[in-house]
């Protein structure tokens, strides 16, 4: 995956995270129970963390790192994107609709986040030096 694509995706996820956080703080508190607002906010928090992780992967891919590192940073970023949709998306859907069957999707997103962080660490371990 190209670094530019990841920069755009990371920035978009962060920007949407701001909007969703504001929506939760100002709009949802009047409509949902405190528990469901907290569920929604958890989705926002994880979306932000992983938006920044996607941006970091994009920057690392641009460095003159070994090809193997670049490949695994890109795979990590893809896992973070999938994780945002599965983890945060399912929490948003559960909070807004009250439909409980979104619940089993959340752990899949969490596992995808963990896989992404594992790939990130693996990519970092492949770095022997940064070429000038």
C-alpha positions in Angstrom: 0.0 0.0 0.0 1.3 3.4 -0.9 2.4 5.8 1.8 0.2 8.6 0.4 -2.9 6.4 0.6 -2.0 5.6 4.3 -1.5 9.3 5.0 -4.9 10.1 3.6 -6.6 7.2 5.4 -4.9 8.1 8.7 -5.8 11.7 8.4 -9.4 10.9 7.4 -9.8 8.5 10.3 -8.5 11.1 12.7 -10.7 13.8 11.3 -13.8 11.6 11.5 -12.8 10.7 15.0 -12.9 14.4 16.0 -16.4 14.7 14.5 -17.6 11.5 16.2 -16.1 12.5 19.6 -17.9 15.8 19.4 -21.1 14.1 18.3 -20.9 11.8 21.4 -20.1 14.6 23.8 -22.8 17.0 22.6 -25.5 15.0 20.7 -25.5 11.5 22.1 -25.5 12.4 25.8 -29.0 13.6 25.4 -30.1 10.5 23.4 -28.3 7.5 24.9 -27.6 6.1 28.4 -24.3 6.9 30.0 -23.2 3.3 29.3 -23.9 3.5 25.6 -22.2 6.9 25.3 -19.1 5.2 27.0 -19.3 2.4 24.4 -19.3 4.9 21.6 -16.5 6.9 23.2 -14.4 3.7 23.4 -14.8 3.3 19.7 -13.6 6.9 19.2 -10.6 6.4 21.4 -9.4 3.3 19.6 -10.1 4.9 16.2 -7.8 7.9 17.2 -5.0 5.6 18.5 -5.0 3.6 15.3 -5.4 6.6 13.0 -2.1 7.8 14.5 -0.6 4.4 14.1 -1.6 4.4 10.4 0.1 7.8 10.0 3.2 6.4 11.7 3.3 3.4 9.4 3.0 5.8 6.4 6.0 7.8 7.6 8.1 4.7 8.3 7.3 3.3 4.8 8.8 6.5 3.3 12.2 6.0 5.1 14.9 4.1 3.3 14.2 0.9 5.3 14.7 -2.7 4.2 11.9 -3.8 1.8 10.8 -6.4 4.3 10.2 -3.7 6.9 8.2 -1.5 4.5 6.1 -4.5 3.6 5.2 -5.3 7.2 4.6 -1.7 8.2 2.1 -1.6 5.2 0.5 -4.9 6.4 0.3 -3.5 10.0 -1.5 -0.3 8.6 -4.0 -2.5 6.7 -4.7 -4.4 10.0 -5.3 -1.1 11.8 -7.7 0.0 9.1 -9.7 -3.2 9.2 -9.6 -3.0 13.0 -11.1 0.5 13.0 -14.0 -0.7 10.8 -14.6 -3.9 12.9 -13.8 -2.7 16.4 -14.8 0.9 16.4 -17.5 0.5 13.8 -19.2 -2.3 15.7 -19.2 -0.2 18.9 -20.7 2.7 17.1 -23.4 0.5 15.6 -24.2 -1.1 18.9 -24.4 2.2 20.7 -26.6 3.8 18.1 -28.9 0.9 17.3 -28.9 -1.1 20.4 -28.6 -4.2 18.3 -26.5 -6.7 20.3 -25.4 -8.9 17.4 -22.8 -6.3 16.5 -21.0 -7.3 19.7 -19.2 -10.4 18.3 -17.6 -8.3 15.6 -15.8 -6.1 18.2 -13.3 -8.8 19.4 -12.5 -9.6 15.7 -11.5 -5.9 15.4 -9.5 -6.2 18.6 -7.7 -9.2 17.3 -6.9 -7.4 14.1 -5.5 -4.5 16.1 -3.3 -6.9 18.0 -2.2 -8.6 14.7 -1.3 -5.1 13.4 0.8 -4.3 16.4 2.5 -7.7 16.1 3.3 -6.9 12.4 4.5 -3.5 13.5 7.0 -5.0 16.0 8.1 -7.6 13.4 8.7 -4.8 10.9 10.7 -2.8 13.4 12.8 -5.9 14.3 13.8 -6.2 10.6 15.4 -2.8 10.6 19.2 -3.2 10.6 20.0 0.4 9.6 18.4 3.4 7.9 20.2 4.1 4.6 21.0 7.7 3.9 
